[in-house]
Amino acid sequence: MKVSLLAVQSVVSLLIIMHFLCEQIILHNTQKKHNASEKRSTRHSPDREPPLPVYIGLNIHSLIRSKQLIEKLDSLGISISYDRVMELEKNIALTMCEQYRANGIVCPSHLRK
């Protein structure tokens, strides 16, 4: 049986991508060790957030706007929490507003809701 070089390269590329995605999910689900005196309010640390769970949470919210689905994906360790999605979207909007002010750009009134 002959296997083409292109087929082997495709399989290897797919395995590398799958490995990379699994690493991000594992990293997202690891927990930092805490002292007994420290209080933990979240399961995941925002300072060690891999891009895949962030992308999944933001993308699901932009497409479906389903809080329940994002919370379910968060409980499975696949996405960031709904509260984190809201926090990131607020930060993005505030950053855009600051950039508009810095550039002296004003949104025309007919584009406002």
Backbone torsions as a table, in degrees:
resi	resn	phi	psi	omega
1	MET	NA	125.5	178.6
2	LYS	-94.0	134.7	176.5
3	VAL	-117.8	126.6	-177.8
4	SER	-72.7	152.0	178.2
5	LEU	-61.8	-36.2	179.1
6	LEU	-63.7	-39.8	178.6
7	ALA	-65.4	-41.6	179.3
8	VAL	-64.8	-44.2	178.9
9	GLN	-62.3	-38.5	178.5
10	SER	-64.3	-43.4	179.6
11	VAL	-65.5	-42.5	179.4
12	VAL	-63.7	-43.9	178.1
13	SER	-60.7	-42.9	178.8
14	LEU	-63.2	-42.1	178.9
15	LEU	-64.7	-38.7	178.3
16	ILE	-64.3	-43.5	178.6
17	ILE	-63.4	-44.9	179.6
18	MET	-62.4	-40.3	178.7
19	HIS	-62.4	-44.7	179.6
20	PHE	-61.4	-43.3	179.9
21	LEU	-66.1	-40.9	177.9
22	CYS	-63.6	-39.7	177.1
23	GLU	-59.5	-41.3	-179.3
24	GLN	-66.5	-41.5	178.5
25	ILE	-64.3	-42.1	178.4
26	ILE	-63.6	-45.3	178.4
27	LEU	-60.2	-40.7	179.8
28	HIS	-63.6	-31.5	-175.4
29	ASN	-96.1	-0.6	175.4
30	THR	-79.4	147.8	-179.2
31	GLN	-115.3	140.8	177.1
32	LYS	-75.8	140.5	177.3
33	LYS	-70.1	135.9	-179.6
34	HIS	-120.8	151.1	172.3
35	ASN	-71.5	160.2	179.1
36	ALA	-64.0	-27.4	-178.2
37	SER	-81.0	-18.9	-179.1
38	GLU	-76.7	145.2	179.5
39	LYS	-104.8	129.2	178.6
40	ARG	-106.1	129.7	178.2
41	SER	-108.6	-19.2	-179.7
42	THR	-127.6	155.8	179.2
43	ARG	-80.6	-35.7	-176.4
44	HIS	-110.8	146.1	-179.0
45	SER	-92.9	123.1	179.6
46	PRO	-64.8	-20.4	179.9
47	ASP	-81.1	-8.0	176.8
48	ARG	-126.8	44.7	-175.6
49	GLU	-88.9	112.3	175.7
50	PRO	-72.8	156.0	-173.8
51	PRO	-68.2	-28.6	-175.9
52	LEU	-62.4	-52.7	178.5
53	PRO	-61.7	-33.7	176.6
54	VAL	-65.1	-46.4	179.9
55	TYR	-60.9	-44.8	-178.9
56	ILE	-61.7	-47.1	-179.5
57	GLY	-62.2	-47.3	-179.5
58	LEU	-67.2	-39.2	-178.6
59	ASN	-68.3	-44.3	178.2
60	ILE	-61.2	-42.1	-179.1
61	HIS	-66.5	-39.5	-179.1
62	SER	-71.2	-30.8	-178.1
63	LEU	-86.0	-43.0	-169.4
64	ILE	-114.8	-27.2	-176.9
65	ARG	59.7	38.5	-177.1
66	SER	-105.3	108.6	177.4
67	LYS	-64.8	-41.2	-178.3
68	GLN	-62.9	-41.2	-179.7
69	LEU	-66.5	-42.7	179.2
70	ILE	-64.8	-41.8	177.9
71	GLU	-64.0	-37.8	177.6
72	LYS	-66.0	-45.5	178.1
73	LEU	-63.5	-35.2	176.3
74	ASP	-65.8	-42.6	-179.8
75	SER	-65.5	-26.1	177.1
76	LEU	-86.0	-6.9	179.1
77	GLY	83.0	18.7	-176.5
78	ILE	-98.2	-27.6	-174.3
79	SER	-131.5	167.8	170.7
80	ILE	-77.9	167.8	-177.4
81	SER	-72.6	161.8	178.6
82	TYR	-62.7	-40.3	178.4
83	ASP	-61.9	-38.7	178.0
84	ARG	-67.3	-38.2	176.1
85	VAL	-59.5	-46.7	179.9
86	MET	-63.1	-40.2	179.2
87	GLU	-63.5	-44.5	179.5
88	LEU	-65.1	-41.9	179.5
89	GLU	-64.5	-37.9	177.3
90	LYS	-65.4	-43.6	179.0
91	ASN	-63.3	-39.0	178.0
92	ILE	-63.8	-45.0	-179.6
93	ALA	-63.9	-43.0	178.9
94	LEU	-64.5	-40.0	177.9
95	THR	-63.6	-41.1	178.4
96	MET	-64.5	-42.7	178.4
97	CYS	-61.4	-43.3	178.1
98	GLU	-62.2	-40.0	179.6
99	GLN	-66.7	-40.2	177.0
100	TYR	-61.2	-43.3	178.7
101	ARG	-64.0	-42.0	-179.4
102	ALA	-64.2	-34.7	179.8
103	ASN	-86.5	-6.7	-178.8
104	GLY	72.6	26.3	-179.5
105	ILE	-94.9	136.5	179.1
106	VAL	-121.1	138.3	178.5
107	CYS	-77.8	125.4	178.0
108	PRO	-60.2	144.5	-174.8
109	SER	-62.6	-30.1	-179.5
110	HIS	-72.3	-12.1	176.1
111	LEU	-93.3	-10.8	179.0
112	ARG	-80.2	148.9	178.5
113	LYS	-90.0	NA	NA
